[in-house]
Amino acid sequence: MKTKYLASLVLAILTLTACDDTTDQIGTSLSNNMDNLEITTDTFIVTTRSIIADSVLSRNTIGYVGKIKDPETGNYITGDFMTQFHTLENYAFPKTDSIVSKIDGMVVADSCDIRLFYTTSYGDSLTSMKLNAHEMDSPMLEDRLYYSNFDPKANGYLREGGIHVNKVYTLTDLSIPSSKRYSNDYTPHILISLNDEYTAKDGKSYNNYGTYIMQTYLAHPEYFKNSLTFTKNVVPGFYFENTSGLGAMAYVSTTQLNVYFRFISKDSVYVGNASFSGTEEVLQQTRITNDRNTIERLAADNTCTYLKTPAGIFTEMTLPVDDIFRGHETDSINTAKVVLTRINDSQLGTYSLPVPSEIMMIPADSLYSFFENGDITNNRTSYTATFSKTYNTNTYTFNNISGLLSYMKANRNSENWNKVVIIPVTKTTNTSTGAITKIVHDMSLTSTRLVGGSENPHEAVKISVIYSKFK
């Protein structure tokens, strides 16, 4: 449908017209311009379909470990992750003569552990889960891109004869008194002990892994110069693999390797703790395994489209670019708006997966390069939209993708020239300016259905366009 001379849009159009520094005859000039301006609107059908995201670039600072079943779709999702550890530059243990922890005059660690700290989790916190902590044989490569389907075990990243510790746990650790669990200074975590005898690659044995780290420092303090030398020569990293259990997933924000020892300071004995953390300063990669049969079944459902993370299903849209420009070759497109409507869950329950909070629209040909290049949205060829859930909305709205339409019209050089992909993402913004500084794939557990698909029983997905031209 078309409507000409929309009075309600006059003010918006005026803001797009050029301004003169002089104001002598502003009233006359505005009146004349508006008399000559013609505004029309139209709507067009947008086709959509689900596409399988076999894997996504894994650059998140959160590590996911566990296994759950989506209560709505029945999809099984398993999370495993590998991480390196960060050390402060030129890290130094206390002087040897001040360390009390010794055996036969040799410095040793009293104990050693890894703690997987998480502030967010999904599922039943009392269900029994089991993981295996594998020592890596070599560190992740700085110049390699790791996708969510990368298997460290199959690719020879795990050390044969190295540490392989099984840990049975529940997300709520009942061995810790409730008074401590609910205190403000407690962060829930999975504790993995590394106190068994350890044999290094050179064949030398130590009473535990912490002793290996301390004695390596005494022999080669230069290995602790920075995180790069530390991972290359001392601790390549660890891989945490879910091995059994169903119903819980931990979102690990910090992985901490701790070495405990006693030392003397001012005639008093203290317990020292050397901590090395898996943070954003070092590489970390999450491996996601979906139930392939379920994912394929969902993607084949043409009565809707899906958004599922992590690394599950995206929605592809084909924009009717030729139809939008036909007959409007000399017009300006002021706005082009697309609203995606969410279909409410068919099965609501305690453990229903949350809805993706932020999604991004990018050209289909940029599906991989956007993330590999570390790009951010530019509101010309890439846009974000936030889920809106109020009493009368259940939607994601892309308010103006006119720049994308013009870009597609000018770049008809591939079979996907008029296709975009809708992807759940996680944004990082500057706290002072609000500007987006980083965009990565959303690796958390989310799921939703959108109105669309070739057999869509609901109102069609549309793009609303407003044109303007001078008579």
C-alpha positions as CSV (number, residue, x, y, z in Angstrom):
1,M,0.0,0.0,0.0
2,K,1.1,3.6,-0.6
3,T,0.3,6.8,1.2
4,K,1.4,10.2,-0.2
5,Y,2.2,13.4,1.7
6,L,2.3,11.9,5.2
7,A,2.1,14.9,7.5
8,S,3.4,13.0,10.5
9,L,6.7,12.4,8.7
10,V,7.4,16.0,7.8
11,L,9.5,16.8,10.8
12,A,11.6,13.6,10.3
13,I,12.2,14.5,6.7
14,L,13.1,18.0,7.5
15,T,15.9,16.8,9.8
16,L,17.5,15.1,6.8
17,T,17.5,18.2,4.6
18,A,20.5,20.4,4.3
19,C,20.8,23.5,6.5
20,D,22.1,26.9,5.6
21,D,24.2,29.0,8.0
22,T,21.9,31.9,7.4
23,T,18.3,32.1,8.7
24,D,17.1,35.1,6.7
25,Q,14.3,33.3,4.9
26,I,14.1,30.0,6.7
27,G,10.3,30.1,6.8
28,T,10.0,30.6,3.1
29,S,12.6,28.0,2.2
30,L,11.1,25.3,4.4
31,S,7.6,26.0,3.0
32,N,8.9,25.8,-0.5
33,N,10.8,22.6,0.1
34,M,7.9,20.8,1.7
35,D,5.6,21.8,-1.1
36,N,8.0,20.1,-3.5
37,L,8.6,17.0,-1.4
38,E,6.8,13.8,-2.1
39,I,6.7,11.0,0.5
40,T,5.5,7.5,-0.2
41,T,5.5,4.2,1.8
42,D,5.3,0.6,0.9
43,T,5.7,-2.8,2.5
44,F,7.3,-6.0,1.1
45,I,7.4,-9.6,2.1
46,V,10.7,-10.9,3.5
47,T,11.4,-14.6,3.3
48,T,13.2,-16.4,6.1
49,R,14.6,-19.8,7.0
50,S,16.6,-21.5,9.7
51,I,20.3,-22.4,8.9
52,I,22.5,-24.6,11.0
53,A,25.5,-22.9,12.7
54,D,27.9,-25.9,12.6
55,S,30.4,-23.9,14.6
56,V,31.2,-20.3,15.6
57,L,34.4,-18.5,16.4
58,S,35.0,-19.0,20.1
59,R,36.5,-15.8,21.5
60,N,34.5,-15.5,24.7
61,T,36.0,-15.0,28.1
62,I,33.5,-17.4,29.6
63,G,34.2,-21.1,29.7
64,Y,31.2,-23.5,29.6
65,V,31.3,-26.9,31.2
66,G,28.5,-29.4,31.7
67,K,25.6,-31.0,29.7
68,I,21.9,-30.1,29.5
69,K,18.8,-31.0,27.6
70,D,16.7,-28.2,26.2
71,P,13.2,-28.9,27.7
72,E,11.4,-27.4,24.7
73,T,13.3,-29.0,21.8
74,G,15.0,-32.0,23.4
75,N,18.4,-30.9,22.1
76,Y,21.4,-32.1,24.1
77,I,24.1,-29.5,24.5
78,T,27.6,-30.3,26.0
79,G,30.2,-27.7,26.9
80,D,33.9,-28.3,27.4
81,F,36.7,-25.7,27.4
82,M,40.4,-25.2,27.4
83,T,42.3,-22.3,28.9
84,Q,45.8,-20.9,29.5
85,F,46.9,-19.1,32.6
86,H,48.0,-15.5,33.0
87,T,51.0,-14.5,35.2
88,L,52.0,-11.1,36.3
89,E,55.1,-9.8,34.5
90,N,58.3,-11.0,36.2
91,Y,56.4,-12.9,38.8
92,A,58.5,-13.9,41.8
93,F,58.0,-16.4,44.6
94,P,59.4,-15.4,48.0
95,K,63.1,-16.0,48.5
96,T,64.1,-19.6,49.0
97,D,65.5,-19.1,52.6
98,S,62.1,-17.6,53.7
99,I,60.0,-20.6,52.5
100,V,59.2,-23.0,55.2
101,S,57.6,-25.7,53.0
102,K,60.6,-27.9,52.2
103,I,61.4,-31.6,51.9
104,D,65.1,-32.6,52.2
105,G,66.0,-28.9,51.9
106,M,64.1,-28.6,48.6
107,V,61.2,-26.1,48.3
108,V,57.8,-27.8,47.8
109,A,54.2,-26.8,47.6
110,D,52.0,-27.8,50.5
111,S,49.1,-28.3,48.0
112,C,47.9,-27.2,44.6
113,D,44.4,-26.9,43.0
114,I,42.4,-25.5,40.1
115,R,39.2,-23.6,40.9
116,L,36.5,-23.0,38.2
117,F,34.7,-19.9,39.5
118,Y,31.2,-19.2,38.1
119,T,28.6,-16.6,39.0
120,T,26.0,-17.9,36.5
121,S,24.8,-21.4,35.8
122,Y,21.9,-23.3,34.2
123,G,20.0,-26.3,35.5
124,D,19.7,-28.2,38.7
125,S,22.4,-27.1,41.1
126,L,22.2,-30.5,43.0
127,T,22.5,-32.8,40.0
128,S,25.7,-34.9,40.0
129,M,28.1,-34.0,37.3
130,K,31.6,-35.3,36.4
131,L,34.4,-33.7,34.5
132,N,38.0,-34.5,33.6
133,A,40.8,-32.0,33.9
134,H,43.4,-32.7,31.2
135,E,46.9,-31.2,31.1
136,M,47.6,-29.7,27.7
137,D,50.8,-30.8,25.9
138,S,51.3,-27.5,24.2
139,P,49.6,-24.1,24.4
140,M,47.0,-22.8,22.0
141,L,48.5,-20.9,19.1
142,E,48.3,-17.1,19.1
143,D,47.9,-17.0,15.3
144,R,45.2,-19.6,15.0
145,L,41.4,-19.1,15.0
146,Y,39.6,-21.6,17.2
147,Y,36.0,-22.5,16.4
148,S,33.5,-24.1,18.8
149,N,33.8,-27.5,17.2
150,F,37.6,-27.7,17.7
151,D,38.4,-30.9,19.5
152,P,41.7,-30.6,21.6
153,K,41.8,-34.4,22.1
154,A,41.5,-35.3,18.5
155,N,44.0,-32.6,17.5
156,G,46.7,-33.8,19.8
157,Y,46.6,-30.9,22.2
158,L,46.5,-33.1,25.4
159,R,49.6,-34.6,27.0
160,E,49.9,-38.3,27.0
161,G,50.9,-39.3,30.5
162,G,50.1,-35.9,31.9
163,I,47.5,-34.9,34.4
164,H,44.0,-36.4,34.0
165,V,42.0,-35.7,37.1
166,N,38.4,-36.9,37.4
167,K,36.1,-34.6,39.5
168,V,32.5,-35.4,40.6
169,Y,30.7,-32.3,41.6
170,T,27.4,-30.5,42.1
171,L,27.0,-26.8,41.3
172,T,25.9,-26.3,44.9
173,D,28.8,-27.6,47.0
174,L,27.0,-29.1,50.1
175,S,30.4,-29.7,51.8
176,I,30.7,-26.0,52.4
177,P,28.5,-24.7,55.2
178,S,25.5,-22.7,54.1
179,S,26.6,-19.8,56.2
180,K,29.7,-19.5,54.0
181,R,27.9,-20.3,50.7
182,Y,25.5,-17.4,51.2
183,S,28.1,-14.9,52.4
184,N,29.0,-12.0,50.1
185,D,32.7,-13.0,49.9
186,Y,32.0,-16.5,48.5
187,T,32.0,-17.3,44.8
188,P,30.7,-20.7,43.8
189,H,33.4,-22.9,42.2
190,I,34.4,-26.4,41.2
191,L,37.5,-27.4,43.1
192,I,40.0,-29.8,41.4
193,S,42.9,-31.1,43.5
194,L,46.3,-31.5,41.9
195,N,48.1,-33.1,44.9
196,D,49.0,-36.4,43.3
197,E,52.6,-37.2,42.3
198,Y,53.4,-35.4,39.0
199,T,56.0,-36.4,36.4
200,A,57.1,-33.6,34.0
201,K,58.0,-34.0,30.4
202,D,61.7,-34.3,31.2
203,G,60.9,-37.4,33.4
204,K,61.5,-35.6,36.7
205,S,59.0,-36.4,39.4
206,Y,57.5,-34.1,42.0
207,N,55.2,-34.7,45.0
208,N,52.5,-32.5,43.4
209,Y,51.9,-30.2,40.5
210,G,52.5,-27.1,42.7
211,T,56.0,-28.3,43.6
212,Y,56.8,-28.7,39.9
213,I,55.8,-25.0,39.4
214,M,57.8,-23.7,42.3
215,Q,61.0,-25.7,41.5
216,T,60.7,-24.7,37.8
217,Y,60.7,-21.1,39.0
218,L,63.8,-21.6,41.1
219,A,65.6,-23.2,38.1
220,H,64.2,-20.8,35.4
221,P,62.8,-17.5,36.8
222,E,62.9,-16.2,33.2
223,Y,60.0,-18.5,32.3
224,F,57.8,-16.3,34.6
225,K,58.7,-13.2,32.7
226,N,55.2,-12.9,31.1
227,S,52.2,-15.1,30.2
228,L,53.7,-16.1,26.8
229,T,56.9,-17.6,28.4
230,F,54.9,-19.1,31.2
231,T,52.5,-21.0,28.9
232,K,55.3,-22.0,26.6
233,N,57.7,-23.3,29.2
234,V,55.7,-24.1,32.4
235,V,51.9,-24.5,32.2
236,P,50.6,-24.9,28.6
237,G,47.0,-24.9,30.0
238,F,44.2,-27.3,30.9
239,Y,41.2,-28.8,29.1
240,F,38.0,-29.4,31.1
241,E,35.9,-32.0,29.6
242,N,32.4,-33.0,30.7
243,T,32.4,-36.8,31.0
244,S,29.0,-37.7,32.6
245,G,26.0,-36.2,34.2
246,L,23.0,-34.3,32.7
247,G,21.2,-31.3,33.8
248,A,23.7,-28.6,34.7
249,M,26.0,-26.1,32.9
250,A,28.5,-23.8,34.7
251,Y,29.4,-20.5,33.1
252,V,33.0,-20.3,34.3
253,S,34.2,-16.6,34.5
254,T,37.6,-17.3,36.0
255,T,39.8,-20.4,36.1
256,Q,42.4,-20.1,38.8
257,L,45.5,-22.3,39.4
258,N,46.6,-22.0,43.0
259,V,49.9,-23.1,44.6
260,Y,50.0,-23.0,48.4
261,F,53.1,-22.8,50.6
262,R,54.3,-21.5,53.9
263,F,56.9,-18.7,54.3
264,I,58.4,-16.6,57.1
265,S,58.0,-12.8,57.2
266,K,59.0,-10.7,60.3
267,D,59.4,-13.8,62.4
268,S,55.9,-15.1,61.6
269,V,54.8,-17.9,59.4
270,Y,52.3,-17.2,56.8
271,V,50.4,-19.3,54.2
272,G,51.3,-18.1,50.7
273,N,49.2,-18.5,47.6
274,A,50.5,-18.1,44.1
275,S,47.6,-17.7,41.8
276,F,47.6,-17.9,38.0
277,S,44.2,-17.1,36.3
278,G,42.6,-17.9,33.1
279,T,41.5,-14.4,32.0
280,E,40.9,-12.5,28.8
281,E,44.7,-11.7,28.8
282,V,45.3,-15.3,27.6
283,L,43.6,-17.6,25.1
284,Q,40.5,-19.6,26.0
285,Q,38.2,-21.7,23.9
286,T,34.9,-23.4,24.5
287,R,33.9,-26.5,22.6
288,I,30.2,-27.0,22.0
289,T,28.6,-30.2,21.0
290,N,24.9,-30.2,19.9
291,D,22.7,-33.2,19.2
292,R,23.0,-33.1,15.4
293,N,19.8,-35.0,14.7
294,T,17.8,-32.6,16.8
295,I,19.4,-29.5,15.3
296,E,18.7,-30.8,11.8
297,R,15.1,-31.5,12.7
298,L,14.6,-28.1,14.1
299,A,16.2,-26.4,11.1
300,A,13.9,-28.3,8.8
301,D,10.7,-26.9,10.6
302,N,9.4,-24.5,8.0
303,T,6.5,-23.2,10.2
304,C,9.0,-20.9,12.0
305,T,12.7,-20.1,12.2
306,Y,15.0,-20.6,15.2
307,L,17.7,-18.8,17.1
308,K,19.6,-21.2,19.2
309,T,23.0,-20.8,21.0
310,P,25.6,-21.7,21.5
311,A,26.6,-22.7,18.0
312,G,23.1,-24.0,17.1
313,I,20.8,-22.3,14.6
314,F,20.6,-18.8,13.0
315,T,17.9,-17.2,10.9
316,E,18.6,-16.2,7.3
317,M,16.5,-13.5,5.6
318,T,16.2,-12.7,1.9
319,L,15.5,-9.1,1.4
320,P,13.4,-8.1,-1.7
321,V,15.9,-5.5,-2.9
322,D,14.8,-5.5,-6.5
323,D,11.2,-5.0,-5.6
324,I,12.1,-2.2,-3.1
325,F,13.9,-0.2,-5.7
326,R,11.7,-0.9,-8.7
327,G,10.0,2.3,-9.7
328,H,12.0,4.2,-7.1
329,E,15.3,4.5,-8.9
330,T,15.5,8.2,-8.3
331,D,14.0,8.2,-4.8
332,S,15.7,8.4,-1.5
333,I,15.0,5.6,1.0
334,N,14.6,7.4,4.3
335,T,13.9,4.4,6.5
336,A,13.5,0.6,6.1
337,K,12.2,-1.2,9.1
338,V,12.1,-4.9,9.9
339,V,10.3,-6.3,13.0
340,L,11.0,-10.0,14.0
341,T,8.3,-11.4,16.3
342,R,9.1,-14.1,18.8
343,I,6.8,-17.1,19.2
344,N,6.2,-17.9,22.9
345,D,7.6,-21.1,24.2
346,S,5.3,-24.1,23.8
347,Q,6.6,-25.6,27.1
348,L,7.2,-23.2,29.9
349,G,9.1,-24.6,32.9
350,T,11.7,-24.0,35.6
351,Y,14.6,-24.7,33.2
352,S,13.3,-23.1,30.0
353,L,16.2,-21.6,28.1
354,P,16.2,-17.8,28.1
355,V,15.6,-15.7,24.9
356,P,18.7,-14.2,23.2
357,S,18.8,-10.6,24.5
358,E,20.8,-9.1,21.6
359,I,20.9,-10.1,18.0
360,M,22.8,-8.8,15.0
361,M,22.0,-8.6,11.3
362,I,24.9,-8.9,8.8
363,P,25.3,-9.9,5.1
364,A,25.4,-13.6,4.7
365,D,28.8,-13.4,3.0
366,S,30.2,-11.8,6.2
367,L,29.1,-14.6,8.5
368,Y,32.7,-15.6,9.3
369,S,34.8,-12.7,8.3
370,F,32.9,-10.2,10.6
371,F,34.0,-12.1,13.7
372,E,37.4,-13.2,12.4
373,N,38.3,-9.6,11.7
374,G,37.0,-8.4,15.1
375,D,34.6,-6.0,13.4
376,I,31.8,-4.1,15.2
377,T,28.5,-2.9,13.8
378,N,28.6,0.2,11.6
379,N,24.8,0.8,11.0
380,R,25.4,0.6,7.3
381,T,25.9,-3.1,6.6
382,S,25.6,-4.4,10.1
383,Y,23.1,-3.7,12.9
384,T,22.0,-4.9,16.3
385,A,18.6,-5.2,17.9
386,T,17.6,-5.8,21.5
387,F,14.8,-8.1,22.6
388,S,11.8,-6.1,23.7
389,K,9.3,-7.9,26.0
390,T,6.5,-5.7,27.4
391,Y,2.7,-6.0,27.7
392,N,2.3,-5.5,24.0
393,T,5.6,-6.4,22.4
394,N,7.6,-9.6,21.9
395,T,9.9,-8.5,19.2
396,Y,13.3,-7.5,17.9
397,T,13.2,-4.4,15.8
398,F,15.8,-3.2,13.2
399,N,14.6,0.4,12.9
400,N,16.4,1.5,9.8
401,I,18.5,-0.8,7.4
402,S,18.2,1.6,4.4
403,G,22.0,1.7,4.2
404,L,22.1,-2.1,3.8
405,L,19.6,-2.0,1.0
406,S,21.7,0.5,-0.9
407,Y,24.8,-1.5,-0.3
408,M,23.2,-4.7,-1.6
409,K,21.9,-2.8,-4.7
410,A,25.4,-1.7,-5.5
411,N,27.1,-5.1,-4.8
412,R,25.2,-7.7,-6.8
413,N,28.3,-9.8,-7.1
414,S,27.4,-13.1,-5.4
415,E,24.5,-15.5,-5.1
416,N,24.0,-14.3,-1.5
417,W,24.0,-10.6,-2.4
418,N,20.5,-10.0,-1.0
419,K,20.7,-12.3,2.1
420,V,21.4,-11.5,5.7
421,V,21.9,-13.6,8.7
422,I,20.4,-13.0,12.2
423,I,22.9,-14.0,14.9
424,P,22.7,-13.8,18.7
425,V,25.7,-11.8,20.0
426,T,27.3,-10.5,23.1
427,K,28.4,-6.8,23.1
428,T,31.0,-5.1,25.1
429,T,30.6,-1.3,25.4
430,N,32.7,1.6,26.7
431,T,31.4,2.4,30.1
432,S,32.0,6.1,29.6
433,T,30.8,6.7,26.1
434,G,28.5,3.7,25.5
435,A,30.2,2.9,22.2
436,I,30.5,-0.7,21.2
437,T,34.1,-2.0,21.6
438,K,33.6,-5.7,20.9
439,I,31.1,-8.1,19.5
440,V,31.3,-11.9,19.8
441,H,29.0,-14.8,19.3
442,D,26.6,-15.4,22.2
443,M,27.9,-18.6,23.7
444,S,25.4,-18.9,26.5
445,L,22.4,-21.2,26.5
446,T,19.5,-19.4,24.7
447,S,16.7,-20.5,22.4
448,T,13.7,-18.9,20.7
449,R,11.4,-19.4,17.7
450,L,10.6,-16.5,15.3
451,V,7.6,-15.9,13.1
452,G,8.7,-16.9,9.6
453,G,9.6,-19.9,7.4
454,S,8.2,-21.0,4.1
455,E,5.1,-22.5,5.8
456,N,4.6,-19.6,8.2
457,P,1.0,-19.8,9.7
458,H,1.3,-16.3,11.1
459,E,1.3,-12.9,9.4
460,A,4.2,-12.6,7.0
461,V,7.5,-11.0,7.9
462,K,7.7,-7.6,6.2
463,I,10.0,-4.7,5.6
464,S,8.4,-1.3,5.8
465,V,10.0,1.4,3.5
466,I,9.6,5.1,3.4
467,Y,10.7,6.9,0.2
468,S,11.0,10.6,-0.5
469,K,11.7,12.7,-3.6
470,F,11.3,16.2,-4.9
471,K,8.6,16.7,-7.4
